[in-house]
């Protein structure tokens, strides 16, 4: 038995009929590279060979009686791969629209909690003879970085599958009894006062750090999860809308270098401009900046291969009220830098893990359930959407010999945050997965198209100007990126000493 720890149990307690807390990849493969071609049987055989080494795929949850402690992960003695691997076929013509409809149905359905929390759907009949794969895992099992690591363990570097690791056969024991679960939980129950004191100490430390930061005039204003506009504020229903986009990673990196920002800043600016276009097209307000909830990985180096979640979050205003793409990028880069510095100094991830670890399920589950039914997050305005950016491999990967052409990540939506945009790099592209509550966000395919258009617009406008920046230590790893200096001058104007001197006096506050 392994006890759930950190913030992982919160994803289980937050599950509702309308908001399954699950993440997924929607991938497209080219079977032409597979020795012997594609067959469902070959995929099933390969997956069965690798399951003994994929711990997350053979464990299930068991609740501790009376809610004495968080649930336990246990090996499932009744595991059957056919309960998790499914086969589907797209109707003609097998294009992206048909594929995203299938993905949306999968994202709207719950995983069964009495078996390992994952499933895969092999989707045949895609245009051009391609094969789709929808791999879905509960968020309590992995975060974005852990998902990328799990994908690397499942896939190969060449069309020829690597040899299976032949160790001791996997022989799971029978499920623990209620008495065994209680006995395992009793030591933790006895130390619960210590965990409560640690959580209180962590909350106090975080509050003191925030207070010191608020008193520091040079640190900028605090970014708190309250006060976002009511856009996409419709209560989340069970129906999902899914769409995909593919962005040129080379163009994004050029913008990053030219503007002295990060890839994440560029991604947020693309989302900002696309949302401005989308809201305008549907007669919605664009003058109130939307707030993006941006997950931040806080994994230490030894934890890179660990399962579970190591997350904190930033709350970044998207500046969609500004007309110019460059103005939006500059404002987002400044806000993102402030939010990142605040997260580093406050340590939200450590606080959330300590509090989650200290709260008993008998109190936590009904408390979260009550908050969800009351729509607390939606009423407080914690954010309008979630935007995640996950680094992926720069080299091609293969599954059962088939080259992976596309890998669109998808994150969950929750009440109050009805739109999730997740981005992951793979080879020379950024693959975008948009998952939304269909009732809250209209015309999701148009939003995906707007993201492609916004990157094009950013590149076009940036080509017309020369970026003059004085980072003043901004790029040093030990520097707190709380203030940046920069200005744009027309390309035909060479940056003179006067322009450089003036640039050093312009600040974003």
Secondary structure as UniProt FT lines:
FT   STRAND          2..3
FT   TURN            6..7
FT   HELIX           8..13
FT   STRAND          22..30
FT   HELIX           31..33
FT   TURN            35..36
FT   HELIX           40..50
FT   HELIX           51..53
FT   HELIX           55..57
FT   STRAND          59..62
FT   HELIX           65..67
FT   STRAND          72..75
FT   TURN            77..78
FT   HELIX           81..83
FT   STRAND          85..89
FT   TURN            92..93
FT   HELIX           96..107
FT   TURN            113..114
FT   STRAND          118..124
FT   HELIX           127..129
FT   STRAND          131..138
FT   TURN            139..141
FT   HELIX           144..154
FT   HELIX           178..190
FT   HELIX           192..215
FT   HELIX           217..219
FT   TURN            231..232
FT   STRAND          240..248
FT   HELIX           249..259
FT   HELIX           263..281
FT   TURN            282..283
FT   STRAND          291..297
FT   HELIX           301..303
FT   TURN            304..305
FT   STRAND          311..317
FT   TURN            320..321
FT   HELIX           325..346
FT   HELIX           348..358
FT   HELIX           361..374
FT   HELIX           376..380
FT   STRAND          385..390
FT   STRAND          398..399
FT   TURN            400..401
FT   STRAND          402..410
FT   TURN            415..416
FT   STRAND          419..426
FT   TURN            427..428
FT   STRAND          429..437
FT   TURN            438..440
FT   HELIX           444..463
FT   STRAND          465..470
FT   TURN            472..475
FT   TURN            477..478
FT   STRAND          485..490
FT   TURN            491..492
FT   HELIX           497..503
FT   TURN            504..505
//
